[in-house]
Amino acid sequence: MNFIRTVLILIFTLVALSAFSQTESKDAITSEWETISLGKLQKKPRFKEPMISVRFMSEEGARFMHLSLKYMFTDAVFEEAVPVEYYKNERLECVTNNGKYELRAARYAKARRMSTVAQKTADIRVIFGGDLSFLSNNPIKNFTVHYAQGYQNIDLNAEEAIHLQEAYNKFIAMLPKQKEIPHVKIEGEAPKVIQKIDTIRSGESSLDRLRRQAKSWRK
């Protein structure tokens, strides 16, 4: 009986801890998924033109880009499409007209292979963190995703670059604006600086006055 009770307590504890760990922070803000590129059907097992979707997240002051790369395959090559893995700190290099920017994978991720009657897809979803401010006014020409088994270069056309920029700016508009503290100017005269020499003179005059009073008392 005690053994069963102990097992039940452990199960309830694990369930509670799991629910607690999955609870989002009160400060968490997540945008909706935005489709950047529709991609094409893959006729070869190597990844080339994925369907690209993104959403952005803000958690406890940090901002993240959740990148989804979905590849569609034919039946012939689906089994050859080996899922890839992303480890923490794997890189995402973004190239713009103003230079190259780099983000890092915030956590471990692994591709999912999904087979349905309609289609066969492999979906890779990675959360990248870092300074995302460059997305606001720098259209991305191409980016390179690094993963455990290698890397992939993905080009974006002008329309796709605009979609990504608009998705980020829409996310920025969702964030609460920081309250600005108004600068209050206090008008009035500046305090007068009392020089040390004035204090000394006033001290001497007071001492002379006391001496005169003492002399008058003696008379």
Disulfide bonds with the S-S distance in Angstrom:
none
